[in-house]
Amino acid sequence: MIRVDLPQDKVFNGDHLQGRVEWSSSGKEPRKIEVICRWRLDGSGKKSTEIVKRVVEDNIASRSQITIPFDFAIPLRGPISYGGKLFSVIWEIFVNVDLPLAFDEEETRTFTVQARPYDPKEFDELDEDEEDDEDEDVERQT
């Protein structure tokens, strides 16, 4: 059995999503447990998924119950959650328990990423970072 515990199910872009995954054995010992923070584009057109970060627990050692804490940074420049008629942007925590010679156990828990409130200082810093990145690109080309 897999349980994803999120103290909050709404975060702002640029914030951290913290929580934990708890897994209880059903008789088999997994090779690894993978916790993935990702967003996916779903709709009538092209579907895609982008992994933001992952945590892998492979030190199982005959434990019948495993707790994996996580702290994922939600990108400031990433998409925010959106649900429309033509497409949706869905943020989720996906857990895969890799079981040998059996079907893997999986669990998904969605959460909402909201646009953070406008802060002029923060946007000025973003502009400065972009200019620095452009300067580095020009230096590499020459």
Buried (B, 14 or more C-beta within 10 A) or exposed (E): EBEBEBEEEEBBBBBEBBBBBBBEBEEEEBEEBBBBBBBBBBEEEEEEEEEBBBBEBEEBEEEEEBEBEBEBEBBBEBBBBEEEEEBEBBBBBBBBBBBEEEEBBEBBBEBBBEEBEEEEEEEEEEEEEEEEEEEEEEEEEE
